[in-house]
Amino acid sequence: MSQPVIDIRDIAFAWKQGPQVLDIPAFRVDAGERVFLRGPSGSGKSTLLGLIAGVLAPQSGTIHVLGQDMSALSPSKRDRLRADHVGVIFQMFNLVPYLSVTGNVLLPLRFSPARRKAAGHDAEGEARRLLARLGLEDAQMLKRRVSDLSVGQQQRVAAARALIGAPELIIADEPTSALDADARDRFIALLSEEVTRTGASLLFVSHDASLAPLFTRAVDLAAVNQVMNRAGALA
């Protein structure tokens, strides 16, 4: 069996002086999987993604990402692993408002020589290709500041930024919240095609259970019968 991309064992997490948010005995994502993680508001979805990305650290247990024990890495090494190997579509996008659409997509390549090399000699061409796949083809639009775009368009820019440079793991936190049903399904289909093309793994988080059939596997963070999260507190 190949090494998992994400391997979580017995993690516990609570915010300072607060109740326990996560108590997860085991969670695993294998190479090439497209996993849908569902949970209602307050179930700890974003907290779990922060742990996987190395932005947060658990009080106990282990989190291995791409074979690396996140707890054993220094903050700078966690940042390097994330920059080189993980593409994140943030719930609030985290775009740079004064940069152009293309400038935002190219931003990860400034911080990661590995992703810059993977993007190829024509990085701007690769950025345009990804944006076109996500329905943003107008050349003049790509030169505009990203703050001038609609919320739905900004969401797609955030997705292109996460995909550029072919990271091995894509983490998506409620990335379709601003899209209507048709645009949402097309977005997920294109996202799935891109990660399949590069062989990446996808962890897609949403409260919308109707999306589950679009993925290879679905897990419910709050389902008692699956015993994924034993903590009953709200995040």
Disulfide bonds with the S-S distance in Angstrom:
none
